[in-house]
């Protein structure tokens, strides 16, 4: 496929103008170009006053809808979920605003021949917003940190206790090469969107990439469904101006020329300003995130920390005594097994694996080692009140004894190490697979 500059185009039909008015408002509220300045390194935080009132307005509007329409006062905690009630309210409000704005726009501007100028700049905004977003998600996969390699605690968790999202995360994290490949696709698409002449190829790549992401989010119940679907809609919008050419090329196998919109910057200072802004944006949304992710990866972010654990491995709990009294396996306070990761952290499975402290059937902890006194101080992540101070003694190559205090109680915990050689998920890659009878 080749391209050419835009020539004089026919007048738009009424439904094309109506669709454009709606999507112009709809996509602008999702791209939020007026907030981009806050992303510029070093000066972004100082200029947050520009975007602050906008976010405060939407926060007020969401609260109003929840109170007066949904009749709920539920407060959503910051959990990283993109599919919370607040998110659904926002994603419902925006198309309503776009529809109302479209009707008002139509009444005030009924005789407009076309919107080629606004369409060109809306595509510029969408291109850079998608590039910005795909660089964020792409680099954290290129340096495989978004879906980390399964930890020992995750490997010993029964498959049936995992959520669909966690299963999807582990499926990707178990193969860093696959995650890197996914990141490369996202980054390549993002780079191609930065230039008008290559933006069509970038959008085609990202339609495939984001289509896969949206499918994973919906079919594995990953709470980024709304946001990923919006990104896919925005990417498809970039392809619409050349939809007839794509049909002719891919389906009818005809040679075509893609239309590349012209910005028509006739004055030199406008062209210079555009180049300066482009360089600043590329440094802010591309180069800076690449350096940040590379630094984080080199500092051990992909491995959950440095290799500093004083006890390492997967242990059965052979004996568990509280104040000298042995607890049976049916007691919910008894530990069944313990994992010490390669860093200062781990997890415990208790007689009540689905209790308040548990996540996927295990209670996760961090600990502070004292190698001089052979002590470890535990702090469970979901309950910072209950703390353990235990002395560790290595009895032999397989057994470790923990003794000390849990709050006001004395503990005696005898651990026996288990082999993890049978965990097939982390087996090395093989070119040849023979079936042996």
Kinemage of the C-alpha trace (Angstrom):
@kinemage 1
@onewidth
@group {chain A} dominant
@subgroup {mainchain}
@vectorlist {calphas} color= white
{ca unk a 1} P 0.000 0.000 0.000
{ca unk a 2} L 1.176 3.505 -0.745
{ca unk a 3} L -0.073 6.871 0.457
{ca unk a 4} L -0.732 10.327 -0.840
{ca unk a 5} L -1.611 13.717 0.632
{ca unk a 6} L -5.233 14.497 1.137
{ca unk a 7} L -6.967 16.107 -1.841
{ca unk a 8} L -10.251 17.932 -2.079
{ca unk a 9} L -12.879 15.662 -0.604
{ca unk a 10} L -16.628 15.583 -1.189
{ca unk a 11} L -19.033 16.990 1.369
{ca unk a 12} L -19.808 14.713 4.296
{ca unk a 13} L -23.177 13.032 4.567
{ca unk a 14} L -25.474 13.985 7.456
{ca unk a 15} L -24.842 10.704 9.277
{ca unk a 16} L -21.055 11.077 8.899
{ca unk a 17} L -21.258 14.527 10.491
{ca unk a 18} L -23.497 13.260 13.305
{ca unk a 19} L -21.143 10.354 14.022
{ca unk a 20} L -18.121 12.629 14.004
{ca unk a 21} L -19.699 15.133 16.408
{ca unk a 22} L -20.472 12.337 18.856
{ca unk a 23} L -17.073 10.661 18.651
{ca unk a 24} L -15.205 13.964 18.762
{ca unk a 25} L -16.664 14.695 22.198
{ca unk a 26} L -16.596 11.054 23.313
{ca unk a 27} L -12.937 10.448 22.445
{ca unk a 28} L -11.754 13.821 23.746
{ca unk a 29} L -13.183 13.060 27.191
{ca unk a 30} L -11.341 9.732 27.187
{ca unk a 31} L -8.046 11.055 25.812
{ca unk a 32} L -8.129 14.153 28.058
{ca unk a 33} L -5.392 16.086 26.196
{ca unk a 34} L -5.723 18.972 28.654
{ca unk a 35} L -4.200 16.698 31.334
{ca unk a 36} L -1.146 15.608 29.336
{ca unk a 37} L 1.013 18.444 30.588
{ca unk a 38} L 0.974 16.865 34.055
{ca unk a 39} L 2.832 13.846 32.586
{ca unk a 40} L 5.898 15.862 31.590
{ca unk a 41} L 8.833 14.815 33.823
{ca unk a 42} L 10.030 17.303 36.472
{ca unk a 43} L 7.452 20.006 35.711
{ca unk a 44} L 4.292 17.892 35.469
{ca unk a 45} L 3.459 17.933 39.181
{ca unk a 46} L 3.919 21.693 39.363
{ca unk a 47} L 1.335 22.119 36.594
{ca unk a 48} L -1.196 19.744 38.130
{ca unk a 49} L -3.462 22.711 38.905
{ca unk a 50} L -4.494 22.632 35.234
{ca unk a 51} L -5.978 19.125 35.352
{ca unk a 52} L -6.933 19.116 39.041
{ca unk a 53} L -10.263 20.983 38.650
{ca unk a 54} L -11.265 18.649 35.793
{ca unk a 55} L -10.804 15.530 37.932
{ca unk a 56} L -12.549 17.222 40.854
{ca unk a 57} L -15.543 17.990 38.620
{ca unk a 58} L -15.878 14.344 37.565
{ca unk a 59} L -15.458 13.206 41.160
{ca unk a 60} L -18.322 15.502 42.153
{ca unk a 61} L -20.439 14.335 39.203
{ca unk a 62} L -19.881 10.652 40.031
{ca unk a 63} L -20.871 11.283 43.642
{ca unk a 64} L -24.011 13.081 42.474
{ca unk a 65} L -25.070 10.180 40.225
{ca unk a 66} L -24.409 7.595 42.927
{ca unk a 67} L -26.422 9.558 45.482
{ca unk a 68} L -29.364 10.805 43.408
{ca unk a 69} L -29.657 8.158 40.671
{ca unk a 70} L -28.241 4.917 42.094
{ca unk a 71} L -29.222 5.735 45.692
{ca unk a 72} L -25.944 4.444 47.119
{ca unk a 73} L -23.249 5.962 49.284
{ca unk a 74} L -20.713 3.204 48.684
{ca unk a 75} L -17.109 4.437 48.733
{ca unk a 76} L -14.766 2.682 46.304
{ca unk a 77} L -11.308 1.898 47.665
{ca unk a 78} L -8.268 2.460 45.459
{ca unk a 79} L -7.574 -1.129 44.365
{ca unk a 80} L -6.395 -0.771 40.777
{ca unk a 81} L -9.713 -2.031 39.412
{ca unk a 82} L -10.884 -0.310 36.262
{ca unk a 83} L -14.361 -1.837 36.494
{ca unk a 84} L -15.515 -0.403 39.817
{ca unk a 85} L -18.925 1.208 40.259
{ca unk a 86} L -17.289 4.629 39.904
{ca unk a 87} L -15.716 3.546 36.607
{ca unk a 88} L -19.048 2.312 35.270
{ca unk a 89} L -20.643 5.640 36.223
{ca unk a 90} L -17.907 7.591 34.398
{ca unk a 91} L -18.106 5.382 31.316
{ca unk a 92} L -21.883 5.898 31.278
{ca unk a 93} L -21.713 9.651 31.819
{ca unk a 94} L -19.267 10.300 28.968
{ca unk a 95} L -21.433 8.907 26.114
{ca unk a 96} L -24.444 10.758 27.568
{ca unk a 97} L -22.431 13.993 27.532
{ca unk a 98} L -21.277 13.183 23.981
{ca unk a 99} L -24.849 12.548 22.809
{ca unk a 100} L -26.146 15.796 24.335
{ca unk a 101} L -23.175 17.716 22.942
{ca unk a 102} L -23.759 16.174 19.518
{ca unk a 103} L -27.373 17.367 19.460
{ca unk a 104} L -26.444 20.899 20.572
{ca unk a 105} L -23.606 21.007 18.031
{ca unk a 106} L -25.977 19.884 15.256
{ca unk a 107} L -28.461 22.638 16.086
{ca unk a 108} L -25.773 25.335 16.224
{ca unk a 109} L -23.836 24.195 13.142
{ca unk a 110} L -26.269 22.562 10.684
{ca unk a 111} L -24.702 23.696 7.389
{ca unk a 112} L -21.075 22.649 7.877
{ca unk a 113} L -19.769 20.965 4.710
{ca unk a 114} L -17.211 18.756 6.464
{ca unk a 115} L -15.045 18.460 9.555
{ca unk a 116} L -11.759 17.553 7.891
{ca unk a 117} L -9.710 19.972 9.998
{ca unk a 118} L -11.135 18.808 13.343
{ca unk a 119} L -10.972 15.184 12.210
{ca unk a 120} L -7.254 15.519 11.456
{ca unk a 121} L -6.496 16.946 14.899
{ca unk a 122} L -8.693 14.401 16.665
{ca unk a 123} L -6.661 11.672 14.969
{ca unk a 124} L -3.462 13.353 16.197
{ca unk a 125} L -4.799 13.369 19.767
{ca unk a 126} L -5.914 9.733 19.552
{ca unk a 127} L -2.578 8.661 18.066
{ca unk a 128} L -0.535 10.248 20.824
{ca unk a 129} L -2.860 9.084 23.585
{ca unk a 130} L -2.686 5.508 22.320
{ca unk a 131} L 1.095 5.765 21.974
{ca unk a 132} L 1.364 7.082 25.521
{ca unk a 133} L -0.779 4.245 26.877
{ca unk a 134} L 0.800 1.452 24.849
{ca unk a 135} L 4.297 2.598 25.841
{ca unk a 136} L 3.256 2.285 29.502
{ca unk a 137} L 1.872 -1.228 29.064
{ca unk a 138} L 4.439 -2.260 26.481
{ca unk a 139} L 7.601 -1.363 28.413
{ca unk a 140} L 6.423 -3.110 31.588
{ca unk a 141} L 6.085 -6.256 29.453
{ca unk a 142} L 9.245 -5.658 27.425
{ca unk a 143} L 11.038 -5.705 30.783
{ca unk a 144} L 8.843 -8.557 32.082
{ca unk a 145} L 7.458 -7.077 35.278
{ca unk a 146} L 3.696 -6.757 34.754
{ca unk a 147} L 3.194 -10.513 34.917
{ca unk a 148} L 6.083 -11.764 37.042
{ca unk a 149} L 7.417 -15.312 36.965
{ca unk a 150} L 5.248 -17.390 39.350
{ca unk a 151} L 6.555 -17.327 42.896
{ca unk a 152} L 6.976 -20.479 44.968
{ca unk a 153} L 3.883 -19.498 46.967
{ca unk a 154} L 1.853 -19.373 43.754
{ca unk a 155} L 3.272 -22.686 42.541
{ca unk a 156} L 2.094 -24.483 45.699
{ca unk a 157} L -1.394 -22.934 45.547
{ca unk a 158} L -3.999 -25.444 44.275
{ca unk a 159} L -5.151 -24.513 40.780
{ca unk a 160} L -8.805 -24.459 41.769
{ca unk a 161} L -8.216 -21.758 44.384
{ca unk a 162} L -6.888 -19.251 41.848
{ca unk a 163} L -9.149 -16.590 40.396
{ca unk a 164} L -9.494 -16.475 36.578
{ca unk a 165} L -7.432 -13.268 36.545
{ca unk a 166} L -4.635 -14.804 38.611
{ca unk a 167} L -4.602 -17.858 36.329
{ca unk a 168} L -4.230 -15.587 33.281
{ca unk a 169} L -1.453 -13.613 35.026
{ca unk a 170} L 0.462 -16.805 35.844
{ca unk a 171} L -0.084 -18.224 32.353
{ca unk a 172} L 1.674 -15.200 30.843
{ca unk a 173} L 4.227 -14.774 33.641
{ca unk a 174} L 5.331 -18.406 33.342
{ca unk a 175} L 6.792 -17.534 29.934
{ca unk a 176} L 8.827 -14.289 30.085
{ca unk a 177} L 9.596 -14.685 26.370
{ca unk a 178} L 5.878 -14.575 25.550
{ca unk a 179} L 5.433 -11.517 27.755
{ca unk a 180} L 8.377 -9.791 26.061
{ca unk a 181} L 6.883 -10.635 22.652
{ca unk a 182} L 3.553 -9.086 23.728
{ca unk a 183} L 5.382 -5.988 24.934
{ca unk a 184} L 7.285 -5.698 21.647
{ca unk a 185} L 4.010 -5.753 19.682
{ca unk a 186} L 2.578 -2.985 21.855
{ca unk a 187} L 5.737 -0.861 21.641
{ca unk a 188} L 6.072 -1.283 17.863
{ca unk a 189} L 2.448 -0.223 17.405
{ca unk a 190} L 3.007 2.771 19.689
{ca unk a 191} L 6.116 3.882 17.774
{ca unk a 192} L 4.370 3.644 14.402
{ca unk a 193} L 1.508 5.827 15.663
{ca unk a 194} L 3.893 8.707 16.295
{ca unk a 195} L 4.130 9.510 12.566
{ca unk a 196} L 1.195 10.082 10.213
{ca unk a 197} L 2.732 8.087 7.366
{ca unk a 198} L 3.086 4.952 9.515
{ca unk a 199} L 0.062 5.452 11.776
{ca unk a 200} L -2.203 3.188 9.710
{ca unk a 201} L 0.190 0.260 10.103
{ca unk a 202} L 0.491 1.014 13.822
{ca unk a 203} L -3.293 1.073 14.209
{ca unk a 204} L -3.645 -2.240 12.364
{ca unk a 205} L -1.092 -3.844 14.678
{ca unk a 206} L -2.772 -2.422 17.778
{ca unk a 207} L -6.239 -3.565 16.690
{ca unk a 208} L -4.915 -7.125 16.797
{ca unk a 209} L -2.991 -6.570 20.039
{ca unk a 210} L -5.824 -4.791 21.854
{ca unk a 211} L -8.386 -7.246 20.522
{ca unk a 212} L -6.431 -9.988 22.280
{ca unk a 213} L -6.133 -7.893 25.446
{ca unk a 214} L -9.869 -7.140 25.505
{ca unk a 215} L -10.655 -10.840 25.019
{ca unk a 216} L -8.394 -11.783 27.955
{ca unk a 217} L -9.937 -9.099 30.155
{ca unk a 218} L -13.499 -10.207 29.419
{ca unk a 219} L -13.026 -13.965 29.350
{ca unk a 220} L -10.755 -14.117 32.417
{ca unk a 221} L -12.663 -11.435 34.357
{ca unk a 222} L -9.696 -9.059 34.536
{ca unk a 223} L -10.965 -5.712 35.871
{ca unk a 224} L -9.704 -3.514 33.041
{ca unk a 225} L -12.536 -4.353 30.649
{ca unk a 226} L -13.895 -0.831 30.252
{ca unk a 227} L -10.549 0.857 29.724
{ca unk a 228} L -9.170 -1.729 27.296
{ca unk a 229} L -12.414 -1.702 25.291
{ca unk a 230} L -12.208 2.090 25.027
{ca unk a 231} L -8.618 1.832 23.757
{ca unk a 232} L -9.777 -0.641 21.121
{ca unk a 233} L -12.591 1.711 20.040
{ca unk a 234} L -10.097 4.564 19.755
{ca unk a 235} L -7.767 2.426 17.632
{ca unk a 236} L -10.599 1.376 15.328
{ca unk a 237} L -11.527 5.055 14.951
{ca unk a 238} L -8.058 5.718 13.502
{ca unk a 239} L -8.752 3.154 10.787
{ca unk a 240} L -12.165 4.518 9.761
{ca unk a 241} L -10.941 7.213 7.292
{ca unk a 242} L -9.335 4.494 5.147
{ca unk a 243} L -11.882 1.742 5.703
{ca unk a 244} L -12.727 1.492 1.990
{ca unk a 245} L -9.044 1.229 1.078
{ca unk a 246} L -8.531 -1.584 3.613
{ca unk a 247} L -11.479 -3.482 2.175
{ca unk a 248} L -10.152 -3.063 -1.349
{ca unk a 249} L -6.632 -4.128 -0.386
{ca unk a 250} L -7.276 -7.027 2.016
{ca unk a 251} L -10.507 -8.437 0.555
{ca unk a 252} L -10.549 -7.446 -3.114
{ca unk a 253} L -6.733 -7.578 -3.485
{ca unk a 254} L -6.609 -4.255 -5.289
{ca unk a 255} L -3.805 -1.673 -5.166
{ca unk a 256} L -4.792 1.335 -3.071
{ca unk a 257} L -3.465 4.650 -1.807
{ca unk a 258} L -4.110 5.538 1.810
{ca unk a 259} L -5.185 9.052 2.672
{ca unk a 260} L -2.754 10.808 5.013
{ca unk a 261} L -4.317 13.990 6.437
{ca unk a 262} L -2.298 17.177 6.118
{ca unk a 263} L -1.931 19.545 9.083
{ca unk a 264} L -1.580 22.529 6.720
{ca unk a 265} L 0.858 24.450 8.910
{ca unk a 266} L 1.839 27.153 6.445
{ca unk a 267} L 3.803 29.389 8.823
{ca unk a 268} L 7.325 28.524 9.871
{ca unk a 269} L 6.766 29.217 13.585
{ca unk a 270} L 3.852 26.779 13.610
{ca unk a 271} L 5.987 24.052 12.043
{ca unk a 272} L 8.817 24.721 14.496
{ca unk a 273} L 6.398 24.686 17.455
{ca unk a 274} L 4.931 21.403 16.229
{ca unk a 275} L 8.396 19.794 16.037
{ca unk a 276} L 9.356 21.045 19.503
{ca unk a 277} L 6.112 19.722 21.012
{ca unk a 278} L 6.564 16.416 19.213
{ca unk a 279} L 10.078 15.977 20.606
{ca unk a 280} L 8.918 16.874 24.127
{ca unk a 281} L 6.027 14.415 23.895
{ca unk a 282} L 8.193 11.597 22.568
{ca unk a 283} L 10.714 12.150 25.363
{ca unk a 284} L 7.913 12.252 27.938
{ca unk a 285} L 5.768 9.332 26.782
{ca unk a 286} L 8.438 7.129 25.198
{ca unk a 287} L 12.004 7.691 26.318
{ca unk a 288} L 11.272 8.470 29.995
{ca unk a 289} L 9.051 5.379 30.589
{ca unk a 290} L 11.619 3.180 28.830
{ca unk a 291} L 14.381 4.401 31.141
{ca unk a 292} L 12.185 4.068 34.248
{ca unk a 293} L 11.190 0.488 33.448
{ca unk a 294} L 14.738 -0.498 32.519
{ca unk a 295} L 16.016 0.929 35.814
{ca unk a 296} L 13.300 -0.844 37.819
{ca unk a 297} L 14.044 -4.140 36.074
{ca unk a 298} L 17.784 -3.837 36.674
{ca unk a 299} L 17.074 -3.107 40.347
{ca unk a 300} L 15.279 -6.426 40.734
{ca unk a 301} L 11.619 -5.418 40.384
{ca unk a 302} L 10.859 -8.486 38.260
{ca unk a 303} L 12.119 -10.814 40.983
{ca unk a 304} L 10.217 -9.227 43.875
{ca unk a 305} L 13.425 -7.970 45.434
{ca unk a 306} L 17.015 -8.935 45.926
{ca unk a 307} L 18.025 -12.498 46.772
{ca unk a 308} L 18.350 -11.869 50.533
{ca unk a 309} L 16.141 -14.490 52.156
{ca unk a 310} L 17.765 -16.255 55.129
{ca unk a 311} L 15.408 -19.244 54.831
{ca unk a 312} L 14.366 -20.500 51.416
{ca unk a 313} L 12.052 -23.245 50.234
{ca unk a 314} L 8.743 -25.028 50.659
{ca unk a 315} L 8.227 -26.603 54.087
{ca unk a 316} L 5.663 -28.915 55.660
{ca unk a 317} L 4.857 -28.088 59.272
{ca unk a 318} L 5.544 -31.323 61.190
{ca unk a 319} L 4.933 -29.895 64.657
{ca unk a 320} L 3.121 -26.734 65.746
{ca unk a 321} L 2.799 -25.874 69.454
{ca unk a 322} L 1.261 -22.821 71.102
{ca unk a 323} L 2.229 -22.326 74.755
{ca unk a 324} L 3.530 -25.887 74.802
{ca unk a 325} L 0.254 -27.394 73.530
{ca unk a 326} L 0.360 -29.167 70.174
{ca unk a 327} L -2.328 -28.121 67.680
{ca unk a 328} L -3.916 -30.661 65.347
{ca unk a 329} L -4.393 -30.196 61.602
{ca unk a 330} L -8.071 -29.401 62.162
{ca unk a 331} L -7.215 -26.312 64.227
{ca unk a 332} L -7.609 -23.171 62.118
{ca unk a 333} L -4.634 -21.533 63.874
{ca unk a 334} L -2.230 -24.317 62.925
{ca unk a 335} L 0.130 -23.858 60.020
{ca unk a 336} L -0.037 -26.623 57.403
{ca unk a 337} L 2.891 -25.533 55.260
{ca unk a 338} L 5.139 -22.513 54.863
{ca unk a 339} L 6.915 -20.977 51.864
{ca unk a 340} L 10.009 -18.811 52.237
{ca unk a 341} L 10.732 -17.070 48.943
{ca unk a 342} L 14.191 -16.036 47.724
{ca unk a 343} L 13.596 -12.612 49.219
{ca unk a 344} L 12.368 -11.588 52.682
{ca unk a 345} L 8.834 -12.772 52.222
{ca unk a 346} L 6.665 -15.829 51.952
{ca unk a 347} L 3.287 -17.321 52.772
{ca unk a 348} L 1.528 -19.720 55.112
{ca unk a 349} L -1.349 -22.099 54.588
{ca unk a 350} L -3.350 -22.564 57.769
{ca unk a 351} L -6.231 -24.731 58.886
{ca unk a 352} L -8.489 -21.841 57.757
{ca unk a 353} L -7.003 -21.032 54.323
{ca unk a 354} L -9.884 -18.733 53.398
{ca unk a 355} L -9.774 -16.564 56.489
{ca unk a 356} L -9.334 -12.837 56.759
{ca unk a 357} L -5.580 -12.956 56.207
{ca unk a 358} L -5.729 -15.211 53.161
{ca unk a 359} L -5.294 -14.532 49.488
{ca unk a 360} L -5.771 -17.502 47.160
{ca unk a 361} L -5.784 -19.774 50.189
{ca unk a 362} L -2.546 -18.448 51.692
{ca unk a 363} L -1.598 -15.756 54.204
{ca unk a 364} L 1.323 -13.682 52.864
{ca unk a 365} L 3.990 -12.149 55.046
{ca unk a 366} L 7.187 -10.117 54.950
{ca unk a 367} L 9.935 -10.556 57.487
{ca unk a 368} L 12.968 -8.736 58.804
{ca unk a 369} L 16.001 -10.997 59.356
{ca unk a 370} L 18.532 -10.660 62.162
{ca unk a 371} L 21.363 -12.958 61.110
{ca unk a 372} L 23.447 -12.142 64.176
{ca unk a 373} L 20.836 -13.455 66.614
{ca unk a 374} L 19.284 -15.896 64.129
{ca unk a 375} L 15.909 -14.132 64.376
{ca unk a 376} L 13.139 -13.368 61.905
{ca unk a 377} L 10.348 -10.873 62.600
{ca unk a 378} L 7.187 -11.619 60.635
{ca unk a 379} L 4.538 -9.118 59.586
{ca unk a 380} L 1.502 -10.433 57.730
{ca unk a 381} L 0.470 -8.125 54.915
{ca unk a 382} L -3.269 -8.117 55.594
{ca unk a 383} L -2.928 -7.671 59.320
{ca unk a 384} L -0.085 -5.489 60.523
{ca unk a 385} L -1.160 -5.905 64.166
{ca unk a 386} L -0.306 -9.578 64.647
{ca unk a 387} L 3.488 -9.931 64.679
{ca unk a 388} L 5.899 -12.799 65.206
{ca unk a 389} L 9.454 -12.758 66.545
{ca unk a 390} L 10.968 -16.208 66.000
{ca unk a 391} L 14.434 -17.670 66.317
{ca unk a 392} L 15.419 -20.040 63.511
{ca unk a 393} L 17.654 -23.062 63.985
{ca unk a 394} L 18.801 -25.272 61.118
{ca unk a 395} L 18.678 -28.845 62.451
{ca unk a 396} L 19.844 -30.517 59.230
{ca unk a 397} L 19.575 -29.994 55.469
{ca unk a 398} L 15.807 -30.593 55.505
{ca unk a 399} L 14.608 -29.374 58.916
{ca unk a 400} L 14.295 -25.890 60.411
{ca unk a 401} L 13.019 -25.112 63.907
{ca unk a 402} L 11.254 -21.815 64.669
{ca unk a 403} L 10.761 -20.804 68.298
{ca unk a 404} L 9.697 -17.534 69.891
{ca unk a 405} L 6.680 -15.295 70.445
{ca unk a 406} L 3.491 -14.515 68.576
{ca unk a 407} L 2.134 -11.534 70.435
{ca unk a 408} L 1.785 -12.930 73.981
{ca unk a 409} L 1.966 -16.620 73.008
{ca unk a 410} L 5.026 -18.829 72.721
{ca unk a 411} L 5.451 -20.791 69.477
{ca unk a 412} L 7.287 -23.979 68.559
{ca unk a 413} L 7.237 -24.737 64.828
{ca unk a 414} L 9.140 -27.640 63.257
{ca unk a 415} L 9.516 -27.422 59.476
{ca unk a 416} L 10.585 -30.115 57.020
{ca unk a 417} L 11.662 -29.049 53.544
{ca unk a 418} L 9.874 -30.482 50.509
{ca unk a 419} L 11.284 -30.928 47.048
{ca unk a 420} L 9.960 -28.669 44.277
{ca unk a 421} L 11.650 -30.553 41.424
{ca unk a 422} L 8.277 -31.941 40.317
{ca unk a 423} L 6.845 -28.519 39.450
{ca unk a 424} L 6.515 -28.927 35.687
{ca unk a 425} L 5.350 -25.359 35.064
{ca unk a 426} L 8.893 -24.061 35.410
{ca unk a 427} L 10.561 -26.766 33.321
{ca unk a 428} L 13.000 -25.476 30.663
{ca unk a 429} L 12.070 -25.054 27.010
{ca unk a 430} L 12.517 -28.118 24.762
{ca unk a 431} L 12.870 -28.200 20.996
{ca unk a 432} L 12.313 -31.968 20.799
{ca unk a 433} L 9.441 -33.777 22.525
{ca unk a 434} L 9.500 -37.535 22.127
{ca unk a 435} L 6.640 -39.800 23.125
{ca unk a 436} L 8.235 -42.776 24.861
{ca unk a 437} L 6.074 -45.894 25.413
